Structure formats: structure tokens, C-alpha cells
Amino acid sequence: MADGITNDPEIEKNGCNAAGDYALLHWATLQRLVQDDAVPAESIELTPTDRRLYCCFRASISEPVDKLRPEQLKTALWRDLLTCMQGRVDDFNFMTLLRPDASRSYDEQKADLFVVPRAQFVMIELARLREGCYGAPWRAARRAADAREAPPGALASSAAPCRRGRVEVVATAKFAVVSRRGDDREAFEAELAARLEGDANAAAARAGGQLDECVAPREAAARLPLGSDALPATLAAPSRERPVVVVEGALSPAACKAMTRAALAYFDAVGSKQIASQLVHRTDDVAFLPLFGDEDASPLLEALRPARTLLANAAAAVGWAGLRVPETAQLALYDGLKNSRPRYCPHTDNDPVVGGPGENYRELTLLVYLNGAPPGASGGELTCFEGKDRLDVAPRPGTLALFRSRDVLHAVRPVKLWRRVALSLWCLEDTRDRATLP
């Protein structure tokens, strides 16, 4: 994975011990359900922000979680979802042991445990708690198993589950680990050490695996053809002299209204419990959705087709050589009704220095507002900073903003008394060998 990595036994030991300890703690928490049928599974809290995390998870991933296969956990949707979990989940990329089968204990499947980032573990276990995996049949089966066997005490806080048998490291490409089976202990331990020695998410992003999951702009436009309200064949592209381009009225008010209604219904489907305040730098709910997808299988995708089509064709219209369009887009909700002034503090979407420690190959950011602030509400502007200058892009339905991901420092201003919905797309370019953008 990286020739310069040294296999520090102390780092490896600490990481494996921490994974074992966390698994023991989680299993002990689940025993509350075995011991008392009156305890609802959904009452078990894993983080202070469980509801928000579950919302983000189910808005992006629809597959059942009772029994998992390694390939289910290595998709582009998972990778993008985990990327935005930094700051949302403590120790979000720490290695954590996940049971493939929710019905069985750690010891009953210790040869098949998955090693995943902490954030992925939390979201899957939240879904298991809320979706019936730990209901009455599971509790009865666990009590029967406990009656048959003496308490094993076998999942010690040692590295045993990580070192023996068949362990699937299923973190996605951006998390700098790969699937490995068998007894190749030295290589496997080197991978675990690499995760602990640095920011694995950033390291994998620098590796550029995400570039393989993109299509050319022309292909993106062909897969989502525009109707009669076409963009200009050549859209004014962001440049170093004009890093931000704004196009108002890129979508009709009627289309925006319908898309907003569908997006809010989708987020609200998780429930009406108050979303807890969390996060220092961002407080939005997000769902990563296929840019190109089976609309028959997803009413939300069908409803968002105008916005998806706009973003795909705008990426093609800018005319940048070398640009690549990813197959996922981000739907974001800043809920100023349920949260206290949600916002996103100033940041850039890529490292300003090509090849720098934060390199992720994003070069062009596209965002389209699906709604705007009603009378009496405020905030939600996309604020872009250029030296001492500041540009506020007002949230109006159908307004499209394009800017250079690497150069433009930007923020979302606090949203008050309304629910800001927008769809975003980050286009990439492989800058490892050359720079082709103007």
C-alpha cells in the first residue's frame, strides 16, 4: 500500500486492543436488550447524534443490514458518505469490528468479522437497532444461546480477531485499506498500522481511486439529456480571474417546488424526533445519491431528475479538458426549523496546493438551490471569499453556482427559520501527472 510504512508493534497493538475493547463495550450494551424485553432497541444510543446519522445513512443507503457481504460496504455511495463523517462521529476512521450477521455474536463469527471505519459501524448498528434486527426473536435466540454455553469471554481486548482466519477489511477506497484474506499477517498488520499512523481518509483520497468511478462530461450529458430549456453550448466557466459563476433561473420554479417537496419528504421519513445539535464546522443532513440511477426504483431520483440533468450538462458545458464527472451527487438539507442556525464554516473543497496533504482531485464544484428562504426567514447564502472581497449567492430556486474547488474559500451562512435544500456535484481531474484546467 505504501512502501514507507513501518510496522510499529506498539501502534498496531494499541489499535487492535482499542478495536477489541470497543467491540466488547458494544456487545455489553446489546445485552441490555437480552436481559430486559421492556427496553426498546431504538432506545440504545451510540452517539449524541444518532437520529441525524441514521437519517444521513438511510437517505443514501437503502440495503438491509441484517446480513452483510463485503462488496456491499465498498461502494461509491458508502465512500462518499463516509467522507463527510469527519466531525460527525468521534474517531470516525478508527478501525472497528463489525459482525456480518446481526443475529450472531462476535465469538460465533470471529473468523469472519469485518474491519470497518468507526462511522460505518455506527450507522449500520443504528439501522440494526431501529429496524428490528434486535427484536423479540433475536433476544429469545440470544437467551437460548447463553443457556447452552458458558459465557465464552473469548472476545478479549487483544488482536486475535484481527490476526486470525478470514478478516475482511471493507473500508472504501478513500479510507486507504483494501480487502485481504488468509494468513498474510505481516501485510495485514502493516495496513492496520497505516490506518493508525495518519489520516487514512486523506491518504486514500490522494491515491486517486475515486477517479476510476467517474465518466467523461460528454457521457454524463448523454446519459441525462436536456430538454427544451437547454444551457448554452458553452457555459461561462470559472477561471482564475472569475472563480465563481452564477446562473439564475437555471431550473423552473415549478420543478424546484416539486424537487424540494420530494427531498424534504425523504429526509422527514426518518421521523420527527428533534435532531440533536452537533458538529463544529457543519450542521447539515446529507444524502449521497446516484447521479445516474434507476429512477423506477427510486421516487427521489425520479423527482430530482431536473437538477441531476442540469448538473451533468453544466459540467459538460464548461468545456474543461480532463474534467471527470462522478456518479454520485450530494443532496444537503440545512434544517433551520429543527436545528439552531445550521451552517457550514469557511473551507475549500480541495487542497489549494496540487498534491498537498488534502488532495482529493476535486476541481469544479457545482451547486443548485432547490428552494429559497420564505418571508421572515433568513440565511443559507453560499458565501465565497476572494481576498478581501465577498460574494453572497442568494438561495433562490433554480440558481446554479459553479466555482473552482481548489481556489474558492466558501461557507454556508446560518439558516434561520427555513429548510435550505440544494444538490451538489464535485467534478474531478487527475492532476497527478499534468494540469489541464485554465
Buried (B, 14 or more C-beta within 10 A) or exposed (E): BEEEEEBBEEBBBEBBBBBBBBBBEBBEBBEEBBEEEEBEBBEBEBBEBBBBBBBBBBBBBEEEBBEBEBEBBBBBBBBBBBBBBBEBBEEBBBBBBBBBEBBBBBBBBBEBBBBBBBBBBBBBBBBBBBBBBBEEEBBEEBEEBBEEEEEEEEBEBBBBBBBEBEBBBBBBBBBBBBBBEEEEEEEBBBBBBBBBBEBBBBBBBBBBBBBEBBBBBEBBBEBBEBEEEEBEEEBEBBEEEEBBBBBEEBBEEEBBEBBBBBBBEBBBEBEEEEBBBBBEEBBBBBBBBBBBBEBEEBEBBBBBBBBBBBBBBBBBBBEBEBBBBBBBBBBBBBBBEBBEBBBBEEEBBBBEEBEEEBBBBBBBBBBBBBBBBEEEBBBBBBBBBBEEEEBEBEBBBBBBBBBBBBBBBBBBBBBBBBBBBBBBBBBBBBBEEEEEBE
